[in-house]
């Protein structure tokens, strides 16, 4: 059968026709239905076959080219690129790096038959669209053009006010003047770096840590000092040693449900961390996006709430976990540092969308946010529990180690010695399973036996299915091992 | 009369009560009704007098303190700060710098009786709120949760597609892959700097130039080389000399209706600029936000449309002039530079609001944008013409020089030798008139005889009133001079 007869489009769908065609052909290439080096049909004939404009086909082919599935030969036509053995349209040796980089930047289309433990962004169906729409309408009726007019760089005053009272529930006592609105945690890190990190300055981060933070610090020309995180936080002696050695400008930390490990600092280490910051006059940058997802009654106090000497910049993103795509978050800033932060925010993008700020302010004021958080907590808690059960049942017995988190969305697993999670990533991708190998969570992208599974974008059924699949892949890869085979990379408490 | 009896609030107004109280007291202080060193009434008594909560008064006082009108003495009360002779609540010597910095960052409340030639942001009444609201509703009904879900860092594909066809009208031929969505011109400059400017790199800018660009380049640790802009563009010999001397990474330029001068490059200089970029392998960053406001039939071709060797990064912001507060713009990028730009955008804020992108896409597709632009062009053209007339009538005869722009929103005026525009700024502010002195448009903030007047935020009546007022201030300041008194700072063509 001509594989191009299998191209399927739905003219009633809201998705653009050329995207449907692109996806359909890409799937057929990945599935091997359309082979390497095959020439795609001429524009006109495929357009006729599908009953669409020529332009639609041109666009679909462009997209295929852009995504690396095909290449064009001038004067000859469009050809399917040679595939590597993983079934993906990648260069043989660069595939992991490039693929991950692209995935990380939202450049990879996730196919519907894929199970993605890699995404930390929840599925769109969880977004409270109707509520939000009504708020937008209310705001536009209430404030009209002002919504789009002059916006304070520091953020919409009433929103900052709402946030001050919101923060009191979390034991953070601050004032409107110390809140800076940002478009999300990534911008927070960027703005803080602009304000305080100069070329050549040292910055301490946990190892492994959030990729986006590494990228930003690197982009400032900072020297990145990595301190391994243990299941109860960084080793404080090592931290002190490194502070003495490198005199860092700041310490970037996620004390609760760290990304990617899910680890949390115990109370003592939190206190010690603050004391070291006081002692050596180092700024702490606390990135907190998951402390609301506390499932086991762990003490998820933030450093900011414990900080008596105002050395902590607190970053909170609302958008990541609860309202992705909203592009909204905030900083709580030690008062003396505010002018630098404000200048850096201004130099970054002047101000954050007034529409989103006003809508979110109303969302908080009306108490809808509280209900939404509770709703999301239930959703995530169910996934969390299923994940814990599945890992215990299928993965841990294979000799793969995991210190189960107390909450959050991330699980950090480590393969036995000698195995690389890059390799595992590739094997999983072949099986339509996405994970994130540890290499991307370090400053030099060094290979790691560990990998991250996130439950943000998987439904309960997919978790079961996906973890079973993963266990099969792992079994083939490492063979059955005794669960007592303790992993040397994996620190024991 | 007790001046505090004059505090006026309107309980039916949408504006927060404490903001009303803050503004009312601030006005009374500025007007001298409430004198320096006067103690504000105790919280409770003012709350009683106005029939509001104590907390409302606390907040109003906090705001007054933040804005520098009052200071608190612990255990004693809140006192009005000593005023300087300009009637503003500023430190005597730092006032220009601090005031400007704050104004520039949107931190200064512009009083209703002020005429602001300083703001480059149009008045909120020009925003097409109803149209935009309907589009938002349409988008949310059409795309539901996807609006807030996964967003490509490069930008929403259909929007990039719309932009490609939009750009064809401007003679810019590009493809979806070369368009990068950003949240506005400022972010564009920031992202480009992250991608290409390392610590110690040289960057060439026009002198004077956009403050926000200087801030960003500085923040990257760049060496900023300023080349004076003449009414027909930079001196190309000097440019070549500086390129040879400093080997800059990029040249930041606004070839049409430059900010702050309003000057435009002639066609020959545009060509020469490109040729120098080809010859010395320098990147051109073209910031184009005003070329749509071309009132005199000048050839406002963009460098990008003339660039045959793909060395120009084109920055376009929609939000600045036509839809402030929307936070949306785009880059057109030479193909080989795309990976770096994408990485820098990702490290800045992951992606731009999907809601705004989708709504704006529909705005373009439905042709509403075209109508809106035409509407705005008419509004601005009227202001432009009035401004030209008023300057010719009241200002030029005083010996103040101005090379009238061909379009855009900015007018650049230069005082005779020996006068500083910082001084003029102060005198204007005393008279509730805001202008921007030339000092803020240079990398070292050096004093300048020149200043910028913008017509973005003034109504026709205000232009007449404001320019008359300005002429009176100027007359007092410099005395009547012959218009033939040519200014040494002002280059003659």
HADDOCK unambig.tbl for C-alpha pairs under 7 A between the chains (distance, minus, plus):
assign (segid A and resid 105 and name CA) (segid B and resid 153 and name CA) 6.04 0.50 0.50
assign (segid A and resid 105 and name CA) (segid B and resid 346 and name CA) 6.41 0.50 0.50
assign (segid A and resid 106 and name CA) (segid B and resid 151 and name CA) 6.76 0.50 0.50
assign (segid A and resid 106 and name CA) (segid B and resid 152 and name CA) 5.04 0.50 0.50
assign (segid A and resid 106 and name CA) (segid B and resid 153 and name CA) 6.08 0.50 0.50
assign (segid A and resid 107 and name CA) (segid B and resid 152 and name CA) 6.06 0.50 0.50
assign (segid A and resid 123 and name CA) (segid B and resid 149 and name CA) 6.79 0.50 0.50
assign (segid A and resid 124 and name CA) (segid B and resid 145 and name CA) 4.53 0.50 0.50
assign (segid A and resid 124 and name CA) (segid B and resid 146 and name CA) 5.34 0.50 0.50
assign (segid A and resid 124 and name CA) (segid B and resid 148 and name CA) 6.71 0.50 0.50
assign (segid A and resid 124 and name CA) (segid B and resid 149 and name CA) 4.91 0.50 0.50
assign (segid A and resid 125 and name CA) (segid B and resid 145 and name CA) 5.51 0.50 0.50
assign (segid A and resid 127 and name CA) (segid B and resid 145 and name CA) 5.39 0.50 0.50
assign (segid A and resid 129 and name CA) (segid B and resid 144 and name CA) 6.05 0.50 0.50
assign (segid A and resid 129 and name CA) (segid B and resid 145 and name CA) 6.00 0.50 0.50
assign (segid A and resid 133 and name CA) (segid B and resid 137 and name CA) 6.83 0.50 0.50
assign (segid A and resid 133 and name CA) (segid B and resid 140 and name CA) 6.94 0.50 0.50
assign (segid A and resid 137 and name CA) (segid B and resid 133 and name CA) 6.82 0.50 0.50
assign (segid A and resid 140 and name CA) (segid B and resid 133 and name CA) 6.93 0.50 0.50
assign (segid A and resid 144 and name CA) (segid B and resid 129 and name CA) 6.05 0.50 0.50
assign (segid A and resid 145 and name CA) (segid B and resid 124 and name CA) 4.57 0.50 0.50
assign (segid A and resid 145 and name CA) (segid B and resid 125 and name CA) 5.54 0.50 0.50
assign (segid A and resid 145 and name CA) (segid B and resid 127 and name CA) 5.37 0.50 0.50
assign (segid A and resid 145 and name CA) (segid B and resid 129 and name CA) 5.98 0.50 0.50
assign (segid A and resid 146 and name CA) (segid B and resid 124 and name CA) 5.31 0.50 0.50
assign (segid A and resid 148 and name CA) (segid B and resid 124 and name CA) 6.73 0.50 0.50
assign (segid A and resid 148 and name CA) (segid B and resid 323 and name CA) 6.97 0.50 0.50
assign (segid A and resid 148 and name CA) (segid B and resid 324 and name CA) 5.58 0.50 0.50
assign (segid A and resid 148 and name CA) (segid B and resid 325 and name CA) 3.96 0.50 0.50
assign (segid A and resid 148 and name CA) (segid B and resid 326 and name CA) 6.04 0.50 0.50
assign (segid A and resid 149 and name CA) (segid B and resid 123 and name CA) 6.79 0.50 0.50
assign (segid A and resid 149 and name CA) (segid B and resid 124 and name CA) 4.89 0.50 0.50
assign (segid A and resid 149 and name CA) (segid B and resid 324 and name CA) 5.68 0.50 0.50
assign (segid A and resid 149 and name CA) (segid B and resid 325 and name CA) 5.45 0.50 0.50
assign (segid A and resid 150 and name CA) (segid B and resid 325 and name CA) 6.96 0.50 0.50
assign (segid A and resid 151 and name CA) (segid B and resid 106 and name CA) 6.79 0.50 0.50
assign (segid A and resid 152 and name CA) (segid B and resid 106 and name CA) 5.04 0.50 0.50
assign (segid A and resid 152 and name CA) (segid B and resid 107 and name CA) 6.07 0.50 0.50
assign (segid A and resid 153 and name CA) (segid B and resid 105 and name CA) 6.06 0.50 0.50
assign (segid A and resid 153 and name CA) (segid B and resid 106 and name CA) 6.10 0.50 0.50
assign (segid A and resid 183 and name CA) (segid B and resid 349 and name CA) 6.82 0.50 0.50
assign (segid A and resid 184 and name CA) (segid B and resid 349 and name CA) 6.72 0.50 0.50
assign (segid A and resid 186 and name CA) (segid B and resid 347 and name CA) 6.66 0.50 0.50
assign (segid A and resid 186 and name CA) (segid B and resid 348 and name CA) 6.30 0.50 0.50
assign (segid A and resid 186 and name CA) (segid B and resid 349 and name CA) 5.13 0.50 0.50
assign (segid A and resid 186 and name CA) (segid B and resid 350 and name CA) 6.77 0.50 0.50
assign (segid A and resid 187 and name CA) (segid B and resid 348 and name CA) 5.39 0.50 0.50
assign (segid A and resid 187 and name CA) (segid B and resid 349 and name CA) 4.72 0.50 0.50
assign (segid A and resid 190 and name CA) (segid B and resid 348 and name CA) 5.94 0.50 0.50
assign (segid A and resid 194 and name CA) (segid B and resid 219 and name CA) 6.46 0.50 0.50
assign (segid A and resid 199 and name CA) (segid B and resid 199 and name CA) 6.51 0.50 0.50
assign (segid A and resid 212 and name CA) (segid B and resid 347 and name CA) 5.87 0.50 0.50
assign (segid A and resid 215 and name CA) (segid B and resid 347 and name CA) 6.13 0.50 0.50
assign (segid A and resid 216 and name CA) (segid B and resid 347 and name CA) 5.60 0.50 0.50
assign (segid A and resid 219 and name CA) (segid B and resid 194 and name CA) 6.48 0.50 0.50
assign (segid A and resid 323 and name CA) (segid B and resid 148 and name CA) 6.98 0.50 0.50
assign (segid A and resid 324 and name CA) (segid B and resid 148 and name CA) 5.57 0.50 0.50
assign (segid A and resid 324 and name CA) (segid B and resid 149 and name CA) 5.70 0.50 0.50
assign (segid A and resid 325 and name CA) (segid B and resid 148 and name CA) 3.95 0.50 0.50
assign (segid A and resid 325 and name CA) (segid B and resid 149 and name CA) 5.44 0.50 0.50
assign (segid A and resid 325 and name CA) (segid B and resid 150 and name CA) 6.97 0.50 0.50
assign (segid A and resid 325 and name CA) (segid B and resid 353 and name CA) 5.97 0.50 0.50
assign (segid A and resid 325 and name CA) (segid B and resid 354 and name CA) 6.12 0.50 0.50
assign (segid A and resid 326 and name CA) (segid B and resid 148 and name CA) 6.05 0.50 0.50
assign (segid A and resid 326 and name CA) (segid B and resid 353 and name CA) 6.31 0.50 0.50
assign (segid A and resid 327 and name CA) (segid B and resid 353 and name CA) 5.92 0.50 0.50
assign (segid A and resid 346 and name CA) (segid B and resid 105 and name CA) 6.46 0.50 0.50
assign (segid A and resid 347 and name CA) (segid B and resid 186 and name CA) 6.66 0.50 0.50
assign (segid A and resid 347 and name CA) (segid B and resid 212 and name CA) 5.87 0.50 0.50
assign (segid A and resid 347 and name CA) (segid B and resid 215 and name CA) 6.13 0.50 0.50
assign (segid A and resid 347 and name CA) (segid B and resid 216 and name CA) 5.60 0.50 0.50
assign (segid A and resid 348 and name CA) (segid B and resid 186 and name CA) 6.29 0.50 0.50
assign (segid A and resid 348 and name CA) (segid B and resid 187 and name CA) 5.38 0.50 0.50
assign (segid A and resid 348 and name CA) (segid B and resid 190 and name CA) 5.93 0.50 0.50
assign (segid A and resid 349 and name CA) (segid B and resid 183 and name CA) 6.81 0.50 0.50
assign (segid A and resid 349 and name CA) (segid B and resid 184 and name CA) 6.70 0.50 0.50
assign (segid A and resid 349 and name CA) (segid B and resid 186 and name CA) 5.12 0.50 0.50
assign (segid A and resid 349 and name CA) (segid B and resid 187 and name CA) 4.72 0.50 0.50
assign (segid A and resid 350 and name CA) (segid B and resid 186 and name CA) 6.76 0.50 0.50
assign (segid A and resid 353 and name CA) (segid B and resid 325 and name CA) 5.97 0.50 0.50
assign (segid A and resid 353 and name CA) (segid B and resid 326 and name CA) 6.30 0.50 0.50
assign (segid A and resid 353 and name CA) (segid B and resid 327 and name CA) 5.93 0.50 0.50
assign (segid A and resid 354 and name CA) (segid B and resid 325 and name CA) 6.11 0.50 0.50
